[in-house]
Amino acid sequence: MSGTGLVLGMLLLLAACAAAQGAEAEGELVANARFGEAGEGALPARWALWAPLWEKARAAVRRVPEGLLVEATEEPFAVGGVSQDVKDVKGGQAYAVEAACELRKIASPLRSVMVRLGWTKKGQLIHPAGWLVRGPIVDGVDGVDGKFHDVLVAPAEADGATLSLEVKWPQGGSVLWKRVSMRPTDPPKPRKVKVGTVHFRPKDSTPERNLELYCEKIDAAGKLGLDIVCLPEAITMVGTARSCADVAEPIPGPSTQRLGEAARRNRLWVVAGLMERDGSRLYNTAVLLDRQGKLAGKYRKIHLPREEWNKGVTPGHEYPVFRTDFGIVAIQICYDWFFPEAAEAFALAGAEILFAPTWGTTFADKEGRIEGENVFRTRARDNGLYLVPSVFDGSSMVIDPLGRIVASNRGQEGVFWAEIDLSVREPLEWVGHWRDIGPRDRMPETYRSLAE
């Protein structure tokens, strides 16, 4: 290439870069979004100090050449950060919010480092808690990198937003904020799932007949076009004269094969409760079968009532979650719902839907006593997940993350279902979206007595 051609090529490249930067700047709603570019001194224009009312609990916030540093003072429970009022927000528009920081000796990034977006109308917050941007995703070793990324849709009435970078209780550590961004983007795609539950109790039956009857329910779920259906607990034992030891079998085994054939021909996922024999041990187990009828996972009941442990049933000891083609699911069994820690363990592991094969009841309240229906609704609300019990007495239900019943058999036999959207994040009136907030505000170091 000649010297003239080289110069022309460089000019064209610079022009292209300038155009790209101009387009980038045009789409960016955050002013002074890269903290390391402006050097030391006062906060960049448009950014304001975010601090608590109680002055003694304020973290130190200062600009350094690498970015914006928030660090602990002598008070380990100090808080602080920066915020910016974002203009030109359009109601109904989706926005991609991203941020990057360096975490230095932060013991709990999830609890201590947050990016919050509050939609506003005429300068007033529409929801007092706003929305926490998902993250931090942590990688790196020495200077540990933390990244945030989310897509949030502005309410129809929004005309602005408040974006804040918050540090809570660094306890001897510090956070170096490097950059943040907010740009218009496409809205997130719905994650719709048709979830079903069965209400059916065989009578004067046999294990073989029970399998046939429950396979018919799987066929009915297939005709409804469901993605997944939950059957009750110990389906080869209920309504028969057999004991748990009589019907116990290996998993995988004959029953999972029979149920798997029904799952495969209907192209849906199946949750079912069985009694498992593994060597010299007996377990109360629930299985997850995929759309091909294969065993995708199993859960062994952990909390055992006297009616089980006195027969020799062994408790499980793990809280597994399973990835499906529509989301992350988990399974608990009957008596587990008496213990709030079980549902919490599943939620903290990422479960979005918790299925509950159950022999017991979900009756509504009687004589002012909290019965199964309300306990299941509370477990869903406590952990911000969908909860789907399939029971023999009371109602088999689909319950949403705010504890509302969205499907119920209400005394009828059969398959009952609801279409849910796992992309929806509905806030509590004052607290915000509990699924994002709850795990950050837990205080596990104070729960030692629960493990004693």
C-alpha positions, 0 to 999 in steps of 0.5 A: 500500500502507498503512503497516500493509501495508508494515510487514507486507510487510517483516516477512514478507520478513525472516521469509523471509530468516531462514528461508532463512538458517536453512536455509542454515546448517543445510545448511552444514558449515563453521563460520565459512565467510565470513572477511570477516564477523568482522573482524581478529584471531585465526583464526575459531573452528574454523579452525587454522593450516596450516603446514609443519614447516620454520618458515623455509618458512612463509607469513604468514597473518592475518585482515584486514577483507576475509578471510583473507590468505596472503602471501609472506615473504622465502622465495619457496617459502613455504607456508601456509593454514588447515584445519578438521575438518568433522563430521557427514559421512555415508558415501556422501553427496555434498557440494558444496565451493566456495571463492572467493579473490582472487589478487594477483600469483600467477604460476601459480594452478593450482600455487599455490592449492588447496582440499583435502578429506580424508575421515576415519574417527574422526579419521584420514585415509582417504587420505593425499593427500585430494582436490583441489577442482577450480579455481581458475577465474580471472576478473577483471583487477586483483584476480583472482578464483579460484573452486573448485567440485566435488562429492565423494562421501564413502566409506562408512566416512567420518564426518568430513573435513578441509578445507584452504585451501592456498597453495604458493610465492606467490613475491611474491604473496598470496591473500585467501581470502573464503569456503568452503562444504561442503553435502550435494548430489546425487551427480554423474551418471555419464558412461558411454561405450562405447569401441571399438578395431579389430584388423584387417589387410587382405591382398592388397587395394586402397584401395577394398576396405580402405574397404569392410572398415573400414566393415564394422567400423564397422557391427559397432561400431554393432551393439554400441551403441558411442559411438566406435570407433578404426581403425588408421593409414593404412587405405587403404594397409595390405595394398595395393601402393600407396605413401603418395603413391599413396593420399594425398587431400584431407581432407575427401575421398572416404575421409572421405565413405565413412567418414562414411556408415558413422558416420552410419548407425551414429550413432557417432564414428569415428577413422581414419588416412589419408594426406592431400594438402594442396597440395604437402605430404603428411601422415600424418593421423587424422580424427575423424568425428561421429555425423552423419558430418561431419569434426569434426577432424583430427590430423597426425602430428608425430613421423616415423620415417625410413620416413616423412620419407625419403618426403617426409611433412611433420610436423604441429605442433599438439596439438589436442583435440576436444569430443564429446557425451561428453567431450574427446578427442585423437588421436596416431599410431603413432611419437608414442607413443615420445615422452612429451611428446606425450601430456602435451601432449594431457592438459594441453589437457584430453583425457580419452581419447587415441586412437592409430591405430598401424601398429606394435606393442603386443606384451607384454614380450619378453626383459625389454624394455619393449615397446609394451603397457607403453609405452601403459599407462605413457602412460595412467598418466603423464597420467591419461587413457584410451588407446585404440590400434588396431594391426596387430601385437600387441593393440588395447586400451582402457587406463584412467587407472591403466594397466590394460587393460580391453579387448583383442583378445588375438590375435583380429580384430574390434571390442573395447570397454569401457564407461568412466565419465569421472566416476570419479576413482580415486586412486593409493594414496599420491599421490591422483588424478593427473589433478588433482595431476600438472599442479599439481606440474609444474615447466615452468620447469626443462624448458628443455633439452627445447625446445633 
